[in-house]
Amino acid sequence: MTAVVSNLWSRLRSPRERRLSPGSAIAFAAALTLTACASLEPPGNEPMNAAPTPPLPPPRAAGLETKTSAEHRRMVALFNGEYKYPSAEHYLNKILVRLADTGETASDPYRVTILNSPIVNAFALPPDNVYVTRGLLALANDASEVAAVMAHEIAHITARHALRREEEEKRAAVISRAASVIQNKEKSEEVEATARRTIASFSRQQELEADEIGIRAIARAGFDPYGAARFLSALGRSAAMRTSLIGQNASADRPDILATHPSTPERVTQAIAAARQISAPGIGATDRAAYLAAIEGMAFGDDPSEGAIRGRRYVHGRLGFAFTAPEGFVLETSSQAVLGVAGGGAEALRLDTAKAPPTVTLETYLASGWIEGLLASSIETDSVNGAPAAIATAHAGEWSFRVAVIRLEPTEVYRLIFATRTLGAESEKRFRSALDSFHHASAEEIRAVRPLRVGIVTAKAGEDADALAARMAVPDRQLDFFLLINGLESQAALQTGERYKIITE
């Protein structure tokens, strides 16, 4: 979403929205943005499944909830719960055992939890928890790539980055408080800016340090040290695809002195340099075939029960509603809302839910001050596919809004907000199109939105990327998606007998 469009929604003042589960506007690329970290003679080049299976760490003992287990529960809840997929979980835990044996990241093996989210993300929590989303597993193409991500996250723990950053932030807070009593305003701002830059630089250096530790660890574990650079490159490509699909003008790769993470190109360059210090390319295991076998059949993209986007249509199985965005809109979801943008940001929409007691009329709710610039005189009652509704107009700055609230349940309302720079007959037609499409979803309609899965296919003689991309269950840009999830460049020739990922129903 463009920065301008994103800022529109800061005009909503109600803190009581009901959370809509994250999904993907474009089946994959909208989700493929890492929101946290993602980041010599190798002992051998044998595939993992060719070696004796290392012992897995013992199950955690049950007992009273500790601070660690409470943090684990919160982490899992934030990402729609744990995703149980035994083949992938077992395979990732074998990687973690191998990493522990190197002594680079931790002496005792961590254990993996796969999170039920299409977003690409990974975390580690002490003493022994690593979290990866199924979205990350879908983007990674071999064991060395996912090993690099997990080693990076564990490196943050073993290098005590969180504690060091906390100490730096406390120091910066003291500096900021001191700056607040300086009489010279310009000098005060200069001191505060210096403190902020110090924290940003500190965090950037931590990311690069964790990358370097992780690369050393995977190399010592026998994996290809260039896996880290490949995965970081895939992140950059996925972010670029998302940008092109939703019309975002700002580049995520543009260096920012206050950025808390190095830009992806910088990290790729550093990762390649670190790998070159260990070995030439082609040394170390990738275990691609075994990795693909472990994730084959895994769920991909949205969980339909928590809201799924199919083209311009959004269906929420658990809440039981659906709507269709106007022609030209691309949808995506955040944790709070369904968002849409068209015309490179010239128009936008948002759908969310909020608590509203049945004793409060929809007209009263509209006028209660939760959206800036609402014209009370514009409020009118309506009905949307049998559900009571109220509609109004708002103006704020250079934007105008058409706003609708719809009551499907006694104690809450759905809020549809359509933003445009110019109100007129055409924009009103698009607003009404979205509003009139909102309805209770039937059981049949919900069942028809089948979950997508990661399929693995073998390239036959004469097959090219276009042929396999045509089998992708995505609404458009099938070839781009196929190349992205397989780490292939355009015009790349497929290898007969090689296995590739596709997305199937």
N, C-alpha and C positions, 0 to 999 in steps of 0.2 A: 504494500500500500504506500502511496507517496507520502512524504512527510506532511505535505499540506493537507491531504485528505485525513491522515491519522490525527492531525491536530483538531480537525473538526469535532471529533468525538469527545474532546476535553470539555466541550460545552454542555455535556450531560452531567447533571449535578447529583443524581441519585446514586448512592453507594450500594443500593440493595438489589442490583441485577442478579438474576439467577445465572449461574455459570453454564455456558454451553461448551461441551467438550471440544477440544481442538480437533480440527480435521484438515483436509487438504483441498484447496480451491482448484487445483490443477492436477489432481490425483497423486502427485508426488512432489513436483518441484517447489510448490509453495511451502511444503513441509521441510524440504531439505535445506535447512539453514541451521547450523549449529548454534544453539542459544546459550550454551555454557562453554566448556572446553571441548575440543575435539582433537581434537587436536588434530688387523682383527681377523682373525680367522674364525669364522663361524664353526661351531662344533660339529655341524653336519648339514646335509642338504636333503635328508630323507623326508618324505611326507610324514605328517604327524600320525596318520593312521597306519603307517608301515612300522612304526616303532612300538615297543610295549606300552600299553596304556598306563600312564603314571597314576599313582593312587590319588583319589580325590580327597579333599579335606573332609573331616567328619562332619555330620550334621550338627547344627547348633543346638545346644541344650535348651529345652523349654523351661520356663520359669517366670518369675515376676518380671514385668516390663521394666527395662532399663532405659536410660537416656538414649542409648544407641538404638534399641528396638523401637522407641517412640519416633526417632528421626527416620528410621527405616519405614515405618508405617506412613509417616507424612510424605516421604518421597514417593512411595508407591501410589498414594492417593492423588498426588499432584499430577500423575501421568496416567490416570484412568485405570490404575490397578496393575497387577503383575500379569504378564503374558506368559502362559505356560506353553512351552514348546520344547519337550525333552531333548530332542536331537540337537537343537541349537544350544540349549543350556549345558548339556553334557560336553559338547565340543568346546564351548567357550571356557568352561571350567578346566579342561585339559590345557588350554592355552595358559590360563592363570597359574597352574601348577608349574609349567615350564618357565614362566617368567619368574616365579618365586625361587626356582632352583638356581637362577643366575646370581641372586644376591643384589642385583642392581636396584630393584624396586621395593621388595619386602621379603623378609626371611620366611614368613608363613604365607601360604596361598590365600588370596582373596577368593570370594565366591561371587558369582554373577547373579544379578536379577534382571530379567528382560522386562522392560516397561511397555505397557500397551499403548504406545503412541507412535503416530507416523512421523512425528518431528524427529530430526536427527539430533541426538543428544547423548551425552555420557557424563557420569559423575563417579566419584568415589567418596565414601565416608569411612572414617576409622571406626573400628579397628580393621575390618576385613570385608567391606561391602563395595562392590562395583556395580554400577547400573548402566545399562545400555538400552536404548529404545529399539523397537523392531524397525523403525525407520532408518536407524543407523545401520542395522544389519542388512537391510535391503540395498543400501547405497554401497557398502563395502563389497569388494570383489574377491577377496581372498583372506586367508588367515593372517598374513603379515600385516594387512591394513587394519583389521580389527584388533590385532595384538598391539599395534602401535597406539591406537586410541586408548585401550585399557591401561597400557604401560604409562602413557602420558598422565592419565587421571591418578593412578597410584603414585606417580612421581610427585604430584602436588602434595600428597599426604606425607610421604617419606621425607620430602624436602621442607616440610613444615611451612608451606607457603601461606596457609590461612592464618597461622599465628603471626608470621612476619608481616603480613599485610595488615592484620588487626593492629599490631603495634605501630605501624606506619600511619594508619588512619587515626589512631589516638594522638599521635604526635601532631598530625595535621590539624586535628580538632583543637589542640592547644594553641597552635599557631593562628588558627582562624579566630579563636576567642581573643587572642592578643591583638590581632589585626582590627577587631571590632572597636577597640578603645583608642586606636590611633586617630588623631585628629585630622591628619591629612588623608582625604578620601582616596586620592589616586594612589598614595603609598599603601593604604589599607588594601585596596583591590589588588595591587601588585603582590603583596605578601600572600593573600589568599590564593591568587592564581598560581603562584610558585608552589604552594602546598598541594594544590590539585594536580599540577604537572608531576610533582614528585610521586604521588600515589599512582598516577597513570603509568609513569615510566617503570615504577616498581612492579606493577601488575604485568606489563608487557614483557619485562625481563623474566618474570616467573614463567610465563607461557613458553618463551623460547627455551628456558632452562628445562622445563618439563618435557618439551619436545626432544631435546638432546639426550636427557636421561632415558626417555622411552626408546629412542632409536638405539642407544647402546644396549638396552635390555633385550630388545627383540633380536638384535644381532647375536648376542651371547646365547639366546635361547634357540638359535638356529634359523631364525626367520630372515627374510629379505629386508635389509635395513631401509630400502627405498620404498617400502610399503607406506610409511608415514607420508612421504611426499605425494604419492599417488592418491591417498585418501584426501589430503588437503586440497589437491587439485580438483578432485571430484566435488568437494564442498564449494570451491569457487565456481565451478561450472553450474552446479545446481542453483547457486545464488543468482548467477547471471541469467539462467533460464527463467527463474521466478521473476526477475526484474523485467525481462522482455514480455512475459505473459501478463503482468499486471500494470505495465506502463510506468514503472518507477523510474524517475529520472536520476536520482542520486545514486552514485556508485558505492557499493559496500566496500570496494577495494581502495577507495581514495584514502590516503593516509590522514589520520586525525591525531594531533598531538595529545588530545585528551582521550583517545580510544583506549579502552581497558584491555584490548587484545591487539596483537599485531595484525596487520591486514593479511589476508590469505596469501597473496603473492610473496610477501616478505617471509612468511612461515614456510612456504614451499621452497624458496631459495635457501633458507637456513637449513631446512630438513635435507635437501639434496647435498649441501655442503657437509653436513654431519655424516651422512651416509657415505660420501666419498672418502672421508677419513677412515672408514672401516673397511670398505671393499669396493671393487668395481661392480657395476650392475650385473645381475645374473647370478650372484653368489647368495645363497640362502634360500630357504624354502618359502614358497607362497601357499602351497597346499590348496590351490584353487578348487580342484575337483572335490576334495573332502569338504571344504567350506560350503560350496554350493549344494552338496548333498545334505548338509546339516540344516540349511535354511529352506530347502525346497518345500513348497506348500505352505509356508508361513504367511500369515495375514499381511496384507499390504494396504497402505493408505488408511482411509477412514474406517472406523468401526460403525457400521450402519445403525446399531442400536443407540449410538451416541451422536448421531448426525453424520450424514454422508452427502457429499457434493458429487453430482453427476452432470457435468456440463454446467448449465445455468440453473439446474434444479437442486434444491436442498430438501432432504427428507430426514426427519428425526424419528427413529423407531421408538425410542423409549417415551418421548414426550408426545408422539403421535400427531405431528403436523408436517406440512410441506408447503413450499412456495417456489416460484420460479422468478429469477431475476429478468429484467428487460433485456432485449436484444443488445448485444455489444458489451454486456457486463461480464466481468470475471469475478468469481466468488472465492473467498477463503474464510477460514474461521479462526478466531482467537479463543482464548479461554472464556471470554465474556460474551461474544457475539458472533453473528455471521456478518461478514463485511463484503462489499462489492465495489468495484470501481470500473469506470468506462471512460473512453476518450482521453486516456492518459491522465486522468484525474479531474477532468472537467465535470464529471458527475460521480456521486458516490451514494451508497446506501448502507444501512445498518439495521439488523434485526436482533433484538435481545428480549429478555423477559425481566419483569420486576414485580415485586410484591405490591398488591393493591387490595385492601379489604373490600369485601362485597358491599359495605355500607357507603363506600366512596364511589360516586358516579364517574364515568369515564370523562365527562366534560370537566368535572372538578379535578380529576387527576391530571388532565392535560394542562390545566391552568395553575398547577401547584408549584411551578417554578423549577422543575427539573431540567428544562431546556431553555437556554438563553434566547431572548428576543421573540418569544411567542406572542402572537397577536391574539388577545382574548376574543376580539370581535370576529375572528375567523373560525372559531370553534363551531363545528356542526356534527350532529349525530349521523351515524351511518350503520350499515349492516354488511358484513363480509361473509358470504357463503353461510348465512344463517347465524353468524356470531355477532353480538353487539359490538359496535366500534364507534370511535369519535375521531375526527380529522381536524387539523389546524395547519396554519402557516406560521413560519418564524423567519426572522431576518437577523443576521449577525455578520457585521463586516461586509465583505464582498460576496457572501454566501446567502442563499435563500433555502429554506427547508419546507418540505411537505411532511407532516408528521401524522401518523395514525397509531392509535392504541386499540387493541382488539382483546376482548375477554373470552378466552376459551375455558378457563378454570375459575372457580368462584373467588380465589384469593390472589390471583396474579393476572397480569396483562402481558401481551406481546406488543412490542413497540417497533414500528417500522418507520425509519427516518430516511428520507430521500433528500440529498443535498445537490444543489445545482447553482451555477453562477447566474443563470437567467431563468426566471419562471416564465413559462409560456405554454401554449397549447401542446407543443411536442413534449416538453418535460412533464406536463401534467399527464399526458397519455402514458409515458413510461412509468410514472409513479402509480397510476391506477392499474397498469398492467401487473406490477408486482403485488399491489394490495389485493386485487381481485383474484390473484392466484393462490393466496393464502387460504389454507383449509385444513380440516381434520384429515389426516392420512388414514386411508382404510387399511385393514390388515393385509389385503391383497397387494396394495401399493407398497407397503413396508416390506413384505416378503419379496417383492420383485427387485428390490435393491440388494443384490447379492454381494457378499464381501469379495474383494479382490484378493488374489493370492500370488505369491512369487512362484512362477513356473520355471522349470529348467528344461531346455531343449538342446538337442545335439544338431549342429549344422551339418547338412548333407552336401555332397558334392554339387557345386553349381549354385548353392544358395548364397545370397548376399544379405546385407543388413536390411535392405528394403523388404525382402521376403519375410524375415523373422519379425521385423517391426510391424508388418501388416497383421500379425497375430496378437498385437498388444491390445488389451482391453482398456484403452484410454481414448477419450473423445477426439483428440486432435494431436498433431505433432508427434505421432507415434515413433517416427524415426529418431527425432531428437531425444525422446525419452529412452528409447532402446539404447542409443549410443551412450547416454548419460549413465544409466544403471549398470552398463557393462564396461565402463571405463574406456570406451572406444572413441577415436577421433573420426571426424567425417571422412568419407572415402576409404575408411579402413576395410580391408578384405577379411572376411571371416575364414577361419581355419576349419577345414573339413574334419569332422570328428570332435571338435571342441564344443564344450557346453556353454550355453549363454542363458542369461535371465530374460524372461518375458513376464508380463503381467496378465493374468488370466482370471476369469470368473469361476 
